[in-house]
Structures are given as structure tokens and as C-alpha cells.
Amino acid sequence: MAYVHIDDANGFYDAEQRVVKVDISSTPNEKRSVVAHELGHVHHGHTCGDGRDGACLRRLPPSALD
């Protein structure tokens, strides 16, 4: 897992590097949710191309974790 700056998502699974990348500016609740979601991709063997297509991106609306 790596914390990085991501402009358009809270996180994604980079299948080529086999790394879950999480936006460094996400809140702790968002980070937990993103990691759980992305580990689902890992568990199910999703490759999603380069890890940046819509199927692997995790976008959260501000109210999602209220």
C-alpha cells in the first residue's frame, strides 16, 4: 500500500505494480473504506488495465461516510 497524491479519486489498485494506492489527503474513514474496497479487487484478481480505469477507481462523495 502506498499513500500518494491523487487528484481525481480517493484510491485505486495498481495491478501492474500490485499496490493499493490511497490519496494522502483522504480522511482516516475514507482511507479505511478505500483500502477495504481495493483489497476486494486484489482478492478477486481484478487487473483493470493500468489500474486507473473506472472499474478500479474509488470515488467517495463527501457525505458517503457521515
Summary of the structure (lengths in Angstrom):
residues: 66
radius of gyration: 10.8
end to end distance: 24.9
largest distance: 33.3
contacts: 180
relative contact order: 0.26
helix: 24%
strand: 21%
